[in-house]
């Protein structure tokens, strides 16, 4: 599976973008898994993005766009009740709901979770994710994603004799992310200060 981002694209929240989650991700790129939302309240598309007027319309906009799994810090009944109202009002077809469930079950079958639901080696994921090969891919992606918008007066690269001030605990502590699934702590990471000093 993959998580959709917590922003909008051309005024449409990614979680409600049929273009991004269905046309592009699934139809053009051939993605066969499920899409999980970033965590936010069910009424974000109502109160923040103003693309719908009700909670059931918010749920429908996301399911119809291609979202499979909704994560948020509310009781599950809040989502389920809004989904039931959306189904009753015809905002979501049962066939769409079936397809969203089918996409989740596909991944579970592919992973063999119905045959062997429990992981034998719980440390294996850490070894795979933090492997030399995957760190190499991450480094390449980071290097290729850096964009210098304007190098006025040839400021970069910094001259070795040029002083740079680095402040705060984040300069030394290589802990990136603040909470939840975005938190990263690795023995191979270094802080900004050490990186600039190298």
Residue pairs with C-beta under 8 A, 6 or more apart in sequence:
1 33
1 34
1 35
1 36
1 68
1 69
1 104
1 107
2 25
2 31
2 33
2 34
2 35
2 36
3 35
3 36
3 37
3 38
3 181
4 14
4 15
4 17
4 20
4 21
4 35
4 36
4 37
4 38
4 67
5 14
5 38
6 14
6 38
6 40
7 13
7 14
8 14
8 49
9 17
9 19
9 20
11 49
11 51
12 19
12 49
12 51
13 44
13 45
13 49
13 51
14 20
14 21
15 37
15 38
15 45
15 62
15 65
15 67
16 45
16 49
16 51
16 58
16 61
16 62
16 65
16 67
17 65
18 64
18 65
18 66
20 65
21 35
21 65
21 66
21 67
22 65
22 66
25 31
25 35
25 66
26 32
26 66
32 103
32 106
32 107
32 110
33 103
33 106
33 107
34 68
34 69
34 100
34 103
34 104
34 106
34 107
35 66
35 67
35 68
35 69
36 67
36 68
36 69
36 70
36 71
37 62
37 67
37 69
37 70
37 71
37 72
38 71
39 71
39 72
39 73
39 180
40 72
41 47
41 72
41 73
41 74
42 55
42 58
42 59
42 70
42 72
42 74
42 78
42 79
42 82
43 55
43 58
44 58
45 51
45 52
45 57
45 58
45 61
45 62
46 52
46 53
46 54
46 55
46 57
46 58
51 61
52 58
52 60
52 61
55 78
55 82
55 85
56 82
56 83
56 85
56 86
56 89
56 91
57 86
57 91
58 82
59 70
59 79
59 82
59 83
59 86
59 91
59 92
60 86
60 91
60 92
62 70
63 83
63 86
63 92
63 96
63 97
63 100
64 91
64 92
64 96
66 100
67 100
68 100
68 101
68 103
68 104
69 104
70 79
72 78
72 79
83 92
83 97
86 92
87 94
87 97
108 114
119 125
128 134
130 186
130 188
135 188
148 156
158 164
164 196
166 192
166 193
166 196
170 191
170 192
171 191
171 192
171 193
172 191
172 192
172 193
172 194
173 191
174 185
174 186
174 189
174 190
174 191
174 194
175 183
175 184
175 185
176 183
176 184
176 189
177 183
177 184
190 198
